[in-house]
Amino acid sequence: MSYSDDQKSSSGTGKVVVSVGTPRQDFQQNRDAREIIQDARDEAFRIKKAAEEETRKVREESLEIEKRIAQREESLSAKIPQIDKLEKQAITAREAYSKKEQELIKTRNELIEKLPTISS
């Protein structure tokens, strides 16, 4: 320990400054503290970079998913008119089938009615 007397104050008491350790130890402690701070900064920088990279990857994946969804929407939008057309064709075919079936039933009934006349 080193002691040093400062100038005496007007009241007559003196100040005593006490220094613990050597200047070399203080320098080493400051250097250790600076290294710890620098290590913490480096670690924070690595964490930040990793988070930015993860964010970039998630953003890219999100954009890719959005792109695929947009393509599927376009594909579905293109298929809707085709489906509508096929549905109309099916309705028309069903109506034509029903009409033909009614004609066949009518023709069959007419033939059944003529059968006794023709057979005699």
Buried (B, 14 or more C-beta within 10 A) or exposed (E): EEEEEEEEEEEEEEEEEEEEEEEEEEEEEEEEEEEEEEEEEEEEEEEEEEEEEEEEEEEEEEEEEEEEEEEEEEEEEEEEEEEEEEEEEEEEEEEEEEEEEEEEEEEEEEEEEEEEEEEE
